[in-house]
Amino acid sequence: MKHHHVPAVSIALIHNGEIEWTKAYGYLGVDTVKKADESTLFQAASISKAVAAIAALQLVEQNKIDLDEDVNKYLQTWKIKNSSFTEKKPITLRGLLTHTAGLTVHGFNGYAQTEELPTLIQILNGEKPANSPAVISDLVPGSVWRYSGGGYVLMQQLLEDVTGSEFPTLMQRSVLSPIGMNRSTFEFTLPFLWSEQASIGHDSSGKKISGYWHRYPESAAAGLWTTPTDLARYLIEIQKSLRGGSKQVLSKQMTEKMLTKHLGDWGLGPALYGDNDSLVFGHTGGNEGYRCLSFSYAYSGEGVVIMTNGNDGMDLIMEIVRSMANAYNWSSYKPIVKNIVTLTPTKLAIFAGTYLMNQEQVSLLIIVKENYLVAKQIWNGKDFFLYPEGDFDFFERENGYSIKFESSIDGTLTGLLLLGEKWTKI
């Protein structure tokens, strides 16, 4: 924890369909005396999407929204502008949930406590005080998988328009309370008593985030405050529903649809890995000052939730989850053996340069270091190390992520693919 500048980590372990144990380590903040415990709140970041998806699927079951109808049919306060892309195929709820709607905006930075908060309409339009670009259609819906937090903001607006309820109220009534997630809220301004029990976010150097944490009016995409115990209850509820043993939030049939793979191995909300008895559903999350992971086998009743209050928390999380995979004999997340190939300095040199994520104002600087590459995240200064396993294929050392460089017909390097995202060399 000290090495990764993470003051607190909290864990909930699921075994045989039940929470077997929970444990928290560390302190709410780097220089605070209050220890973290199992009831300490963390920001769930993008795990919010998987939980929020349940409310959307409930409306599908109630015949208030069709998964495959044009969402403009249901939107009242804001509509997607017609384009050459949407003329070919409409944007649907299925597309929003699976990140295949062809909408822009990967994620959100949140707002400091002193900053004015935008409305959902301002966020969708990219208008001040919103600090993110407009959510627009720039790909034919259903043609490719591309992660889009902007799509989940549109889903949030859709749910509010259809139900007439504010999103946090809707989620409390239809999802959080029925599951028993009593230490969870989508309110982006925490009640005072809860704020006293919330962990404080920290940057990569271990410094507290100004104002302790950012607020996220993009609630469906990033706004859930919760605990590992509550998220474990959500995972267990999905496990039970899939077996036909619970209908607290979704029917067995709808849960099966939710856990059916679409483009990018994505379900209707969660990411999906493996197949049949080894099917896994889950999500990771990263808000300013927080990193977290939820992971569950769909059928065996195993899983884990790990939450931290540091920007480098994912490295710690992966160390923990790999140890758990060994201890509990999980088929996923076990340490991976990779074979490093030797590339000449001349060959490595062609990969050096700056890469820009499509449609996002974030960039990577890649430099050559001996027999490997160093990728520096310009937005936060963090480095990670890439080792060659083929002429154009590399892997990240800590987590084993695959990186594939791309070139044109004449051999000119054009970009790279990382975790489903395309980066263009500039």
C-alpha positions as CSV (number, residue, x, y, z in Angstrom):
1,M,0.0,0.0,0.0
2,K,2.8,2.4,0.8
3,H,4.6,1.6,-2.4
4,H,1.5,2.4,-4.5
5,H,0.5,5.5,-2.4
6,V,-2.8,3.9,-1.4
7,P,-3.9,4.8,2.1
8,A,-6.9,2.4,2.2
9,V,-8.0,-0.8,0.6
10,S,-11.3,-2.7,1.4
11,I,-12.2,-6.2,0.2
12,A,-15.3,-8.4,0.1
13,L,-14.8,-12.1,-0.8
14,I,-17.7,-14.1,-2.2
15,H,-17.6,-17.9,-1.9
16,N,-20.4,-20.4,-2.7
17,G,-22.8,-17.5,-3.3
18,E,-22.3,-15.8,0.0
19,I,-20.0,-13.1,1.4
20,E,-17.4,-15.2,3.2
21,W,-15.3,-12.4,4.6
22,T,-14.7,-8.7,4.5
23,K,-11.7,-6.8,5.5
24,A,-10.4,-3.2,5.3
25,Y,-6.8,-2.0,5.7
26,G,-5.3,1.5,6.2
27,Y,-6.8,4.9,6.8
28,L,-9.4,7.2,5.3
29,G,-6.6,9.6,4.3
30,V,-2.9,9.8,4.2
31,D,-2.5,11.9,7.3
32,T,-5.7,11.0,9.2
33,V,-6.0,8.9,12.3
34,K,-9.4,7.4,11.4
35,K,-9.0,3.8,10.2
36,A,-10.9,2.4,7.2
37,D,-13.4,-0.4,8.0
38,E,-15.9,-2.5,6.2
39,S,-18.4,0.4,6.2
40,T,-16.1,3.0,4.7
41,L,-17.4,4.4,1.5
42,F,-15.5,4.6,-1.8
43,Q,-16.3,5.9,-5.2
44,A,-17.2,3.0,-7.5
45,A,-16.4,5.0,-10.6
46,S,-17.3,3.0,-13.8
47,I,-18.7,0.1,-11.8
48,S,-21.6,2.5,-11.5
49,K,-22.5,1.6,-15.1
50,A,-23.1,-2.1,-14.4
51,V,-25.3,-1.2,-11.4
52,A,-27.2,1.5,-13.3
53,A,-27.8,-0.9,-16.2
54,I,-30.2,-2.8,-14.0
55,A,-32.6,0.1,-13.8
56,A,-32.7,0.3,-17.6
57,L,-33.3,-3.4,-18.0
58,Q,-36.2,-3.1,-15.4
59,L,-37.9,-0.6,-17.7
60,V,-37.4,-3.1,-20.6
61,E,-39.1,-5.8,-18.6
62,Q,-41.9,-3.3,-17.8
63,N,-42.3,-2.6,-21.6
64,K,-41.5,1.0,-21.1
65,I,-38.4,0.9,-23.3
66,D,-37.5,-1.5,-26.1
67,L,-33.9,-2.6,-26.2
68,D,-33.8,-2.2,-30.0
69,E,-35.9,0.9,-30.6
70,D,-34.5,4.3,-31.5
71,V,-33.9,6.0,-28.1
72,N,-35.1,9.3,-29.6
73,K,-38.5,7.7,-29.5
74,Y,-38.4,7.9,-25.6
75,L,-36.1,10.9,-25.0
76,Q,-38.0,14.1,-24.2
77,T,-35.6,16.8,-22.9
78,W,-32.7,16.0,-25.3
79,K,-32.4,14.1,-28.5
80,I,-29.6,12.7,-30.6
81,K,-29.0,14.8,-33.7
82,N,-29.6,13.0,-37.0
83,S,-26.4,12.2,-38.8
84,S,-25.1,10.1,-41.7
85,F,-24.3,7.5,-39.1
86,T,-27.7,7.3,-37.4
87,E,-29.5,7.4,-40.8
88,K,-28.0,3.9,-41.4
89,K,-29.0,2.5,-38.0
90,P,-30.6,4.1,-35.0
91,I,-29.0,4.4,-31.5
92,T,-30.7,2.0,-29.2
93,L,-30.6,1.1,-25.5
94,R,-28.8,-2.1,-26.3
95,G,-26.1,0.0,-28.0
96,L,-25.8,2.3,-25.1
97,L,-25.4,-0.5,-22.6
98,T,-22.9,-2.5,-24.7
99,H,-20.8,0.5,-25.8
100,T,-21.7,-0.1,-29.4
101,A,-23.9,3.0,-30.0
102,G,-21.1,4.9,-31.8
103,L,-21.1,7.7,-29.3
104,T,-18.1,9.7,-28.2
105,V,-16.6,10.7,-24.8
106,H,-14.7,7.9,-23.1
107,G,-14.9,9.1,-19.5
108,F,-15.2,12.1,-17.1
109,N,-12.9,14.0,-14.8
110,G,-15.5,15.0,-12.3
111,Y,-15.8,18.4,-10.6
112,A,-13.9,19.8,-7.6
113,Q,-16.0,20.8,-4.6
114,T,-15.6,24.5,-5.5
115,E,-16.6,24.0,-9.1
116,E,-20.1,24.7,-10.5
117,L,-21.9,21.5,-11.5
118,P,-23.4,21.2,-15.0
119,T,-26.8,19.8,-15.8
120,L,-27.1,16.6,-17.8
121,I,-28.1,18.6,-20.9
122,Q,-25.0,20.8,-20.5
123,I,-22.9,17.6,-20.3
124,L,-24.5,16.1,-23.4
125,N,-24.0,19.3,-25.3
126,G,-20.5,19.9,-24.0
127,E,-21.5,23.4,-22.7
128,K,-20.0,25.2,-19.8
129,P,-19.7,24.5,-16.9
130,A,-19.3,21.0,-18.3
131,N,-15.6,20.0,-18.6
132,S,-16.1,17.3,-21.2
133,P,-16.8,17.5,-24.9
134,A,-20.2,17.1,-26.4
135,V,-21.6,13.5,-26.8
136,I,-22.0,13.0,-30.5
137,S,-22.5,10.2,-32.9
138,D,-19.4,9.5,-35.1
139,L,-19.7,5.8,-35.9
140,V,-22.5,3.7,-37.4
141,P,-24.3,2.2,-34.3
142,G,-23.5,-1.5,-33.9
143,S,-20.5,-1.4,-36.2
144,V,-17.7,-1.4,-33.6
145,W,-17.2,-1.6,-29.8
146,R,-15.9,1.6,-28.3
147,Y,-16.1,2.3,-24.6
148,S,-18.4,5.4,-24.1
149,G,-19.2,7.0,-20.8
150,G,-21.1,9.5,-22.8
151,G,-23.5,6.7,-23.8
152,Y,-24.3,6.1,-20.2
153,V,-25.0,9.8,-19.6
154,L,-27.5,9.6,-22.4
155,M,-28.9,6.5,-20.7
156,Q,-29.2,8.4,-17.5
157,Q,-31.2,11.1,-19.3
158,L,-33.3,8.5,-21.0
159,L,-34.2,6.9,-17.6
160,E,-35.1,10.3,-16.1
161,D,-37.3,11.1,-19.1
162,V,-39.2,7.8,-19.1
163,T,-39.7,7.6,-15.4
164,G,-40.1,11.3,-14.4
165,S,-37.7,10.6,-11.5
166,E,-34.3,12.0,-10.7
167,F,-31.7,9.3,-11.3
168,P,-30.4,8.9,-7.7
169,T,-34.0,8.6,-6.5
170,L,-34.8,6.0,-9.2
171,M,-31.7,4.0,-8.4
172,Q,-32.4,4.0,-4.7
173,R,-36.0,2.9,-5.1
174,S,-35.6,0.3,-7.9
175,V,-32.1,-1.2,-7.4
176,L,-30.1,-0.3,-4.3
177,S,-32.9,-0.8,-1.7
178,P,-34.2,-4.1,-3.1
179,I,-30.7,-5.6,-3.2
180,G,-30.0,-4.4,0.3
181,M,-27.3,-1.9,-0.7
182,N,-27.9,0.2,2.3
183,R,-24.5,1.9,2.3
184,S,-24.8,3.1,-1.3
185,T,-26.0,6.2,-3.1
186,F,-25.9,7.8,-6.5
187,E,-26.2,11.3,-4.9
188,F,-23.2,13.2,-6.1
189,T,-23.2,15.4,-3.0
190,L,-22.8,13.1,0.0
191,P,-25.0,13.6,3.0
192,F,-22.9,15.0,5.9
193,L,-23.0,11.9,8.1
194,W,-21.9,9.7,5.1
195,S,-19.1,12.2,4.1
196,E,-17.6,11.7,7.6
197,Q,-17.3,7.9,6.8
198,A,-16.0,8.3,3.2
199,S,-12.5,7.6,2.1
200,I,-10.5,10.5,0.8
201,G,-9.2,10.3,-2.8
202,H,-5.4,10.5,-3.4
203,D,-3.4,11.2,-6.6
204,S,-0.5,9.0,-7.9
205,S,2.0,10.7,-5.5
206,G,-0.2,10.0,-2.5
207,K,-1.4,13.6,-2.1
208,K,-5.0,14.2,-1.1
209,I,-7.4,15.3,-3.8
210,S,-8.4,19.0,-3.3
211,G,-11.7,19.0,-1.5
212,Y,-11.1,15.2,-0.7
213,W,-12.9,14.0,-3.8
214,H,-14.6,15.1,-7.1
215,R,-18.3,15.1,-7.7
216,Y,-19.8,13.3,-10.7
217,P,-23.2,14.5,-12.0
218,E,-22.6,11.8,-14.7
219,S,-24.1,9.5,-12.1
220,A,-24.9,6.5,-14.2
221,A,-21.4,6.5,-15.7
222,A,-19.3,7.2,-12.6
223,G,-21.3,8.5,-9.6
224,L,-22.0,5.6,-7.2
225,W,-20.7,5.8,-3.6
226,T,-20.6,2.4,-2.0
227,T,-18.7,-0.3,-0.1
228,P,-17.3,-3.7,-1.2
229,T,-19.9,-5.4,0.9
230,D,-22.7,-3.7,-1.0
231,L,-21.2,-4.4,-4.4
232,A,-20.8,-8.0,-3.3
233,R,-24.5,-8.0,-2.6
234,Y,-25.2,-6.8,-6.1
235,L,-23.0,-9.5,-7.6
236,I,-24.7,-12.2,-5.5
237,E,-28.1,-10.9,-6.6
238,I,-27.1,-11.4,-10.2
239,Q,-25.8,-14.9,-9.5
240,K,-29.1,-15.8,-7.7
241,S,-31.2,-14.3,-10.5
242,L,-29.3,-16.3,-13.1
243,R,-30.2,-19.5,-11.2
244,G,-33.8,-18.5,-11.0
245,G,-33.5,-18.1,-7.2
246,S,-34.3,-14.4,-7.0
247,K,-36.4,-11.8,-8.8
248,Q,-35.6,-8.8,-6.5
249,V,-34.5,-6.7,-9.5
250,L,-34.5,-8.7,-12.7
251,S,-36.0,-11.9,-14.0
252,K,-33.9,-14.9,-14.9
253,Q,-34.6,-14.3,-18.5
254,M,-33.5,-10.7,-18.4
255,T,-30.4,-11.6,-16.4
256,E,-29.5,-14.1,-19.1
257,K,-29.8,-11.4,-21.7
258,M,-27.7,-9.1,-19.6
259,L,-24.9,-11.7,-19.5
260,T,-25.0,-12.5,-23.2
261,K,-21.8,-11.4,-25.1
262,H,-22.0,-8.6,-27.7
263,L,-19.2,-6.9,-29.6
264,G,-16.1,-6.5,-27.4
265,D,-17.2,-9.3,-25.1
266,W,-19.6,-6.9,-23.4
267,G,-23.0,-7.6,-21.9
268,L,-25.9,-5.3,-21.2
269,G,-23.9,-3.4,-18.5
270,P,-21.0,-5.6,-17.3
271,A,-17.9,-6.8,-19.1
272,L,-17.9,-10.5,-19.8
273,Y,-15.0,-13.0,-19.8
274,G,-14.9,-16.8,-20.4
275,D,-17.8,-19.0,-21.5
276,N,-20.3,-21.5,-20.1
277,D,-19.5,-22.6,-16.6
278,S,-16.4,-20.3,-16.6
279,L,-18.4,-17.2,-17.5
280,V,-17.3,-14.1,-15.5
281,F,-19.1,-10.8,-15.3
282,G,-17.6,-7.7,-13.7
283,H,-16.3,-4.2,-14.1
284,T,-13.3,-2.0,-13.1
285,G,-13.5,1.6,-12.1
286,G,-11.2,4.7,-12.0
287,N,-12.3,8.1,-10.7
288,E,-9.9,10.8,-9.7
289,G,-8.4,9.4,-6.5
290,Y,-10.1,6.0,-6.6
291,R,-9.6,2.6,-8.3
292,C,-11.8,-0.5,-7.9
293,L,-12.7,-3.9,-9.3
294,S,-15.7,-6.1,-9.1
295,F,-15.5,-9.7,-10.4
296,S,-17.8,-12.6,-10.2
297,Y,-18.3,-16.1,-11.7
298,A,-21.8,-16.2,-13.1
299,Y,-22.5,-19.8,-12.1
300,S,-20.1,-21.0,-9.4
301,G,-20.9,-18.4,-6.8
302,E,-17.3,-17.0,-6.5
303,G,-16.2,-13.4,-6.7
304,V,-14.5,-10.5,-5.1
305,V,-14.8,-6.7,-4.8
306,I,-11.7,-4.6,-4.1
307,M,-11.8,-0.8,-3.6
308,T,-9.0,1.7,-3.0
309,N,-8.6,5.4,-2.5
310,G,-5.5,6.0,-4.7
311,N,-4.9,6.7,-8.4
312,D,-2.4,3.9,-8.4
313,G,-4.7,1.5,-6.7
314,M,-5.3,-0.8,-9.7
315,D,-1.7,-2.1,-9.4
316,L,-2.4,-3.0,-5.8
317,I,-5.8,-4.5,-6.7
318,M,-4.2,-6.8,-9.4
319,E,-1.6,-8.0,-6.9
320,I,-4.4,-8.9,-4.5
321,V,-6.7,-10.5,-7.0
322,R,-3.9,-12.7,-8.5
323,S,-3.1,-13.9,-5.0
324,M,-6.8,-14.7,-4.4
325,A,-7.0,-16.5,-7.8
326,N,-4.2,-18.8,-6.6
327,A,-5.7,-19.3,-3.1
328,Y,-9.2,-20.1,-4.3
329,N,-8.2,-21.8,-7.5
330,W,-10.0,-19.5,-9.8
331,S,-9.5,-20.0,-13.5
332,S,-9.3,-16.2,-14.1
333,Y,-6.6,-13.8,-12.9
334,K,-4.0,-16.3,-12.3
335,P,-0.4,-15.1,-13.0
336,I,0.3,-15.2,-16.7
337,V,3.5,-16.5,-18.2
338,K,4.7,-14.4,-21.1
339,N,7.6,-15.1,-23.4
340,I,9.7,-12.0,-24.3
341,V,11.2,-11.8,-27.8
342,T,14.2,-9.8,-28.7
343,L,13.8,-6.9,-31.0
344,T,16.7,-4.8,-32.4
345,P,17.1,-1.2,-31.2
346,T,16.2,-0.1,-34.8
347,K,13.0,-2.1,-34.7
348,L,12.0,-0.8,-31.2
349,A,12.7,2.8,-32.3
350,I,9.8,2.8,-34.8
351,F,7.3,2.5,-31.9
352,A,8.6,5.7,-30.2
353,G,6.4,8.7,-30.4
354,T,3.2,10.3,-29.2
355,Y,-0.2,8.5,-29.5
356,L,-3.6,10.2,-29.2
357,M,-6.7,8.4,-28.2
358,N,-9.4,8.8,-30.8
359,Q,-11.9,11.5,-29.9
360,E,-10.2,12.1,-26.5
361,Q,-7.7,14.7,-25.4
362,V,-5.4,12.2,-23.7
363,S,-2.1,11.1,-25.1
364,L,0.7,8.5,-24.5
365,L,4.4,9.2,-25.0
366,I,6.3,6.0,-25.8
367,I,10.1,5.9,-25.5
368,V,12.6,3.1,-26.0
369,K,14.4,1.8,-22.9
370,E,17.0,-1.0,-23.5
371,N,15.0,-4.0,-24.7
372,Y,11.5,-2.7,-23.9
373,L,9.2,0.4,-24.2
374,V,8.1,2.9,-21.6
375,A,4.6,4.4,-22.1
376,K,4.1,7.6,-20.2
377,Q,0.5,8.7,-19.5
378,I,0.7,12.4,-20.3
379,W,-2.4,13.3,-18.2
380,N,-0.9,12.0,-14.9
381,G,2.7,11.2,-15.5
382,K,2.4,7.6,-14.7
383,D,4.7,5.1,-16.6
384,F,4.1,1.5,-17.5
385,F,6.4,-0.9,-19.3
386,L,5.8,-2.7,-22.5
387,Y,7.7,-5.9,-23.4
388,P,7.7,-7.4,-26.9
389,E,6.1,-10.8,-27.6
390,G,6.1,-10.4,-31.3
391,D,7.0,-8.0,-34.0
392,F,4.1,-5.7,-33.3
393,D,2.7,-7.3,-30.2
394,F,3.6,-6.2,-26.7
395,F,2.3,-6.8,-23.2
396,E,2.2,-4.6,-20.1
397,R,4.3,-6.0,-17.3
398,E,2.1,-5.6,-14.2
399,N,-1.3,-6.7,-15.5
400,G,-0.5,-8.5,-18.7
401,Y,-2.6,-6.2,-20.9
402,S,-1.9,-6.8,-24.6
403,I,-0.9,-3.9,-26.9
404,K,-0.9,-4.3,-30.6
405,F,0.8,-1.7,-32.8
406,E,-0.7,-1.1,-36.3
407,S,0.9,0.0,-39.5
408,S,-0.1,1.0,-43.0
409,I,0.5,-1.0,-46.2
410,D,3.9,0.7,-46.7
411,G,5.0,-0.2,-43.2
412,T,4.5,3.2,-41.6
413,L,3.4,2.9,-38.0
414,T,-0.1,4.4,-37.6
415,G,-1.2,3.6,-34.0
416,L,-1.9,1.0,-31.4
417,L,-4.8,-0.9,-29.8
418,L,-5.0,-1.1,-26.0
419,L,-8.0,-2.5,-24.0
420,G,-10.3,-2.0,-27.0
421,E,-9.3,1.6,-27.6
422,K,-7.5,2.8,-30.7
423,W,-4.7,5.3,-30.3
424,T,-3.4,7.2,-33.3
425,K,0.3,8.1,-33.7
426,I,0.8,11.8,-34.3
